[in-house]
Amino acid sequence: CNEDFLDQNRETELSGATFFKTESDIKQGVNGAYRSLRDMGLFSYWVFGEMRSDNTTFQYNPPQRGQENREFVDVFLVNSTNTLIQDYWRENYSGIARCNDIITYAPAVVMPDESRNQSIGEAKFLRAFHYFNLVRQFGGVPLRLSVTQTPSDAKSAGRATVEEVYQQIISDLEDAAAKLPPVYGASDKGRATKGAALALLGKVYLTQKNYPAALLALRQVTSLGYRILPNYASVFSPENKNNDESVFEIQYLGAVPELASNFIYQFAPFNSGSVVTGDRNTTLSYNAGWNIPTQDLIEAYEPGDLRKDVSLKEGFTDPEAGFVNVPYINKYNHGIVDIGSTDDNFPVIRYADVLLMIAECLNEQGFVANGEAFTLLNEIRVRAGLQPKTSGNVNPSLRIQNQQEFRDAIFQERRVELAFENQRWYDLVRSGRAVAVMTAHGREEIPKQPIPSNSYMVTENNLLLPIPQREVNLDNLTQNPM
Amino acid sequence: MKLTTFFIFCGVMQIHAAGYSQSSFTLNEPNTTVGNVLKKIEKTSGYTIFYRQDQVNLRQKVHVVAENGSLQSVMKQVLQGQPLDFEILNDIVIIKPADSDVGQQEIISGTISDPGGEPLIGASVIVKGTTNGASTDAGGKFVLRVKGNAPVTLLIKYIGYASKEVSASPGQTGLKITLEADGAALEEVVVVGYGQQQKKDVTGSVSTVSAQRLRDLPVTSVDQKLVGQVPGLLITSPTGAPGGGTGIKIRGSGSIGAGDNPLFVVDGFAISNTSGQTYNPLNIINPEDIESITVLKDASSTAIYGSRGANGVVVITTKRGKTGPPVVNVNAYAGSQTIPQKGRPQVLNGTEYAQFRRDIIVDDRTARGLATTDADIPEAFRNPAQYGEGTDWYSEILRTAPQYNVDASVRGGSESTRYSFSLGRLTQEGTVRYTDYERYSIQANLESDLSSKLKIGLNLAPTAGTQNRNSFETGFRDIITRALWLSPIVPALDASGNRTPYITSPGAIGAPNPLNSLEFAGTKEKFFRGIGSAFAEYEIIKGLKAKYSFNVDYSANRSFNFNPSTVGGESSPPPVVPNSNTGRSNTTNWLSELVVSYDKAFGDHRLNTVVGYTAQEERNETISIFATNYPDDLVKTINAATQIRTWGEGVEKWSLLSYLARVNYSFKDKYLLTATIRSDGSSRFGANNRYGTFPSAAIGWRVSQEDFIKDISWISDLKLRASYGRSGNFNIGNYTYTSSVGRANYAFGGQLANGRVSTSLNNRDLTWENSDEFDAGMDLGLFRTRLNLTVDYYNRITTAMLYTAEIPFASGFGSAIVNLGKIRNRGLEVGLNSRILEGDFTWNTNFNISFNRNKVLALNANNDPIYSGRSGEGSYTHKTEVGKPLGQFFGFVMEGLYTDAQDLANSPKHPTSVVGSVKYKDVDGNGIIEAVKDFAVIGNPQADFTYGFTNSFGYKNFDLNVLLVGSQGGQILKTANEYLTNIDGVFNVDRKVLNRWRSPENPGDGMTPTTNGARVIYRDVNSTWVEDASYLRIQNISLGYNFKQSFIGSSQTIKGLRLYGSVQNVATFTNYSGANPEASTSGSSVLVPGRDFTNYPLPRIVTFGVNMTF
């Protein structure tokens, strides 16, 4: 027998030893890197970006007590062994590893430079997005920038500092912005663009309170052809994916089960039967009743705000019991494509967000009554069917007289404009309002549901999540102060 | 041949008789002695020459010349000049005084058979105190001539059986003599890897069980027969599912990631085996077709299997035809299976459940300072007494189930060709309704001597059948588990007598009627497995043989499950959208093997060598399809589905290339040496580490052959053995050394975009794990081997352990397969068998006990513990750490309950803790109780010792067998408590919840908490789940009756008839509260042993059977 007898290669999968050798390999690897967004976007993304904030909570489900870990994220009883935290960590690093493959292997592959640059740009954008998620939730995290080759180099060199992580994010986004095209052809819609990289860079600088740098990045976005759509509802319609207002969104495809979204199944009240989902064949259980809008948020909408009815419903009508007052998120509810499958994309950055960020930067650099910042704010308000806010307005609720009042107005506008788009938690933290807002939110929520009495004991320390205990053990990481 | 050695060598000769007996001789011995020429005849002819030294002058010079002469003519020459005569009976030549033929001769004749009624061919029958003897022919018949009329005593001997004395009168014909098996006989031939050896020459730790010893155990597969039979072999019965498998372990667990199943070798063919509870691969062999099973335990006997021998080897030999007229055997049994009352889970009845649900609401309101009125209680719970006992769902799904088995065989052969055909059919209904198992098996083998040098053979053994099952032992949604937690206040049948389709009551988790799920949503598996092999053996020169064999093992399985609209699922009442799951699997495994052996005796030396070259390859292809959105239940095939939701195809291949060699050497029959080596090249390992070498050596000293022992009459045998060697374990799955790139699609522009990502890490250095084992043993036979003791001590150290190590997620991966760590298993095995009583009343015993101590010596660079298992709350359930045994239970440590507000305020607690809720130990001392961080080791699943004890009694035609098995000192983790003591009120619960804390005045048993709080941590793994798993089980009692000649004597057709009855799983004595102290959850591995999440219960089986020989 010859030696070949012992060479038994995989037939159903490729081997890493032979992959990442051609342009096609690299392109497929990039697509695979986006896949991480799809998985994370279905759950972890909103659990930590939205449900943890005062915008939403959960519907207490007495018979289904199996999801305390989710509830504990919402009520600030999270600890380092909470599996959701570990999942979030894993999902982000899995995405980072996929990007590292591209960034490491693409330079040596024979392919047109334009194509190579785009692939590396996309990978760097995605890597920056994941690190931005991690640094905002965990603080300094291990910086993994190269491919893990064998089990022996699986360990990290410890946690990098917050500044080092941000430095890496900024450098990745700058490189991505330089390498990515501003627009794609129809079949590539949804890939990261130059605008997406710049908008994210602006958000990173804004988070760091580096307003001039943020402004520099965001200003460039305004010249890339984005616009505010006239109708708020059409921004979220699956008919209208990757529209002119969309800077970057997570792509779902209802027609293909493995790529479908299912937000409404998670966001519908668990006792709503098929009334909300329209799916008679799927029973809602413990996976439903999450990310439930709070009364406080419902009241945050000004009378006449067109966005409210698009974004949420205050209850549903049960055929037997009549109206049931359990609110739910309606923004991603456009009917189902098939049992368990919806076609809704999920926004990551919208142009409305970019405009509000520019307005915020301008205001932070100096209050100018009825200046450009006012114009930007009011462009958003008017689209929502609301009156402009101005300096010296006769109506006190529309009057902005100083920098702080403008700051508050932006903060309020972001809350309702970007509700359920996973911006709220980060806005609370970067504005320094998280402890106060969440404590107040807790006082409101505790009496409503049978949640533990020590819920919502919010301190500066628990604005950061604990490092997953598994990673503390396996990767020798220092734990965040609790 | 001297009388004393006659019987010892008779066995060897018998083995070779078929191949050697020759009827013509060419001798040229012009000047030799009688002794020499007799030896020569024996050696070349295969005849055994039988004489008394005091009658034959061996030193007498004779002249013998023959050219193709007959034995008669040669013998006449040899005995010329001496007053001697001789007689030839089959393979025996008896030399006797010439006058012995003088005088009146009477005939004594009869047949000799084994207890199963099978004739024993070649058994010797001697008139006690004379040299007058005969041996039995192919029909087990013998004829003797005796002088005079005085009654004589016949002494009957046969290898592997206890000798027997029978008195007979001259002239008596048609004697029926049955020999009882004697497992301890030294003459026994033991099948070892790539050959066979006489037991006395064995230097390794090897245990053999003959089919004879295993009769009357009407079980469905071979492994079940071995329970309690062999020291060091632990067979557990985790499941009672029809067609389900057992857990098999030899000398503890030496591997944490590569499996601890032994290698199974069937008629020389190492078959692919994975132990599973749903479909047991060992079911391919009809237990009735098995001749013997040998368990190879130490490295000297397993190293010949190289990279696959580390977990021990089970060598199965099936029955072959024997020269003689056809012997037809028909065996049949019918049994009835029931689930014993003891051990059935005790949940609340209807009244208690309604009261419990009512009390939860009252207690909750009371704790919040609210009064409770009827309006606060759901109507269903306002009057608990109305429900009475309610519905006992567990009993609803059980039944008394029949089991039938019939098999028939015909075996026989001419001088040159031997055949064996058998077929069997087994039908086993399950004790859980709508489950069953059916098997058809055929075995056909043919062996032919084409010439005196060339022998060929062919064997075909196809097996096929079906298994109807459900997704048992998979979690809280499985049917058996569901039957425990469903609301007991819902009747099984509605007012019109139809099954209630969906079972729920207010606030409870609902699920379909389990009977509907069993009847309409089960899984049907059809299986086929066929083993075929052919060989040719050529004797190149005397003693040097080459054997080539080619073996194929083909299996095809298909399973299908359709979930109709009318059944539904947990929290999903019908109607639902129908879906189906389809699985197909094909495996082809072939083995090509060339083995050359050489046997040579010269002077005091005996040498036996084997060298071999083998190549083996396997290819397994699987397809799985989940189809859904069927429009209705009318057409169930996949084409009726409107959506294929998930699908997959797998191809798994491996190949193995090996060179092997073994030398057995003995000097003066006293000093024994065995050395083996095997070199394996495996496709499973990285290019850097493709070949491995596995050497071993063993020595033996037959002390009893030494002069200073020989005279001690009560020591009949004493052998000391020692061995050391290395074997390996290659069970890491295929391709794992190289990283894989899998599918990960995304969407752009509203279209699917193909994506690929790395899904595992490279490890090109990956290699097999090594197991180095030292074994020291002693075999002692006392009082003419009426008492036989075997003791073995072993120390096995596994290094470069293959396991899936968790790695930091920051690497992009969660785990990687590595070679790290070290485990030691050491232990002591004692086997003792005895023939306590002989004569009319016989009593034989077989006792074995095994002690194994398992210790992790190293794990990884930092020796970080390995955490494994997942509780329902996602917490680890097991911990493996250096210095401790594998797979320790890991969980909260119960300290009691918070007795009052002050206790609660001053104690560490969980956010949800309240007065009366569960109080756990704050292991990390941070004042907060939280899962995993406050976990400690709470128990050890490893038993101190396990034992088996067989008692066989015989009186006249009756025989009685009692088998006891047991295990002492291990613990079990009753993970079923996750729902059985779930106090949310969504499930029915264990009766102990009745003793819960309700108020400071009514604190219950102090260990069962209030329903008011900390419910989630109470249902997470904790020390109250750990129970003693020690048990003693009466595994089997059987009683047989063998009909005497007087009854069937008139029948010319029936030659043997035996009836028996047996009861399996008679009773289990244990303190464990669950049904089966050996239960283990599906998917249990070495790292997560001893979890009981409600298994398919073990039935008690009452069987009646008949063995017939024609």
Interface residues (C-beta under 8 A of the other chain):
Chain A: C1 F5 L6 D7 Q8 N9 R10 E11 T12 E13 L14 S15 G16 A17 F19 D25 Q28 G29 V30 N31 G32 A33 Y34 R35 L37 R38 P62 P63 Q64 R65 G66 E68 N69 F72 L77 N79 S80 T81 T83 Q86 W89 R90 Y93 S94 I96 A97 R98 N100 D101 V141 P142 R144 T148 Q149 T150 P151 D153 A154 K155 S156 Y184 G185 A186 S187 D188 K189 G190 R191 K241 N242 Q251 Y252 L253 V256 P257 E258 L259 N281 T283 S285 D338 I339 P452 N454 S455 P468 Q469 R470 E471 N473 L474 D475
Chain B: G507 A508 I509 S571 S572 P573 V576 V577 A615 E617 T628 N629 Q643 R645 T646 E649 G650 V651 K653 W654 S655 L657 G681 S682 S683 R690 N734 Y735 T738 S739 S740 V741 G742 R743 A744 N745 Y746 A747 F748 G749 G750 Q751 L752 A753 N754 G755 R756 V757 S758 T759 S760 L761 N762 N763 R764 D765 A805 E806 I807 P808 F809 A810 S811 G812 F813 G814 A816 I817 V818 D864 G872 E873 G874 S875 P911 T912 I928 E930 A931 V932 K933 D984 G985 V986 R1015 V1016
